[in-house]
């Protein structure tokens, strides 16, 4: 097994970057994308009305 002291500084930085991306950035961007899409749909429905038959 490798100790934390066995990791080179560049390898440690790579792990920190990977964890930042997978734990913080990607989930945050996913939530922002879904919320943004929901807001756009809500705003369009305010202007044109909810979907329905003609």
C-alpha positions as CSV (number, residue, x, y, z in Angstrom):
1,X,0.0,0.0,0.0
2,X,1.2,3.5,-0.7
3,X,1.3,6.1,2.1
4,X,0.2,9.6,1.4
5,X,3.9,10.7,1.8
6,X,4.7,8.4,-1.2
7,X,2.7,10.5,-3.6
8,X,4.6,13.1,-5.6
9,X,3.3,16.6,-5.4
10,X,2.0,16.4,-9.0
11,X,0.2,13.2,-8.3
12,X,-1.4,14.6,-5.2
13,X,-2.5,17.7,-7.2
14,X,-4.0,15.3,-9.8
15,X,-6.0,13.6,-7.1
16,X,-7.2,16.9,-5.6
17,X,-8.3,18.1,-9.1
18,X,-10.1,14.8,-9.7
19,X,-12.0,15.0,-6.4
20,X,-12.9,18.6,-7.0
21,X,-14.3,17.7,-10.4
22,X,-16.2,14.6,-9.3
23,X,-17.5,15.8,-5.9
24,X,-18.1,19.5,-6.5
25,X,-18.0,20.8,-10.0
26,X,-19.9,18.1,-12.0
27,X,-22.8,17.8,-9.6
28,X,-23.0,21.6,-9.3
29,X,-23.0,22.1,-13.1
30,X,-25.7,19.4,-13.4
31,X,-28.0,21.1,-10.9
32,X,-27.5,24.5,-12.6
33,X,-28.2,23.0,-16.0
34,X,-31.5,21.3,-14.9
35,X,-32.6,24.4,-13.0
36,X,-31.8,26.6,-16.0
37,X,-33.8,24.4,-18.3
38,X,-36.7,24.3,-15.8
39,X,-36.6,28.1,-15.6
40,X,-36.6,28.5,-19.4
41,X,-39.7,26.1,-19.7
42,X,-41.5,28.0,-16.9
43,X,-40.8,31.4,-18.5
44,X,-41.9,30.2,-22.0
45,X,-45.1,28.9,-20.4
46,X,-45.7,32.2,-18.7
47,X,-45.6,33.9,-22.2
48,X,-47.4,31.3,-24.4
49,X,-49.4,29.4,-21.8
50,X,-49.2,25.8,-20.8
51,X,-49.1,23.1,-23.5
52,X,-52.5,21.7,-24.6
53,X,-54.5,20.7,-27.6
54,X,-55.5,23.3,-30.2
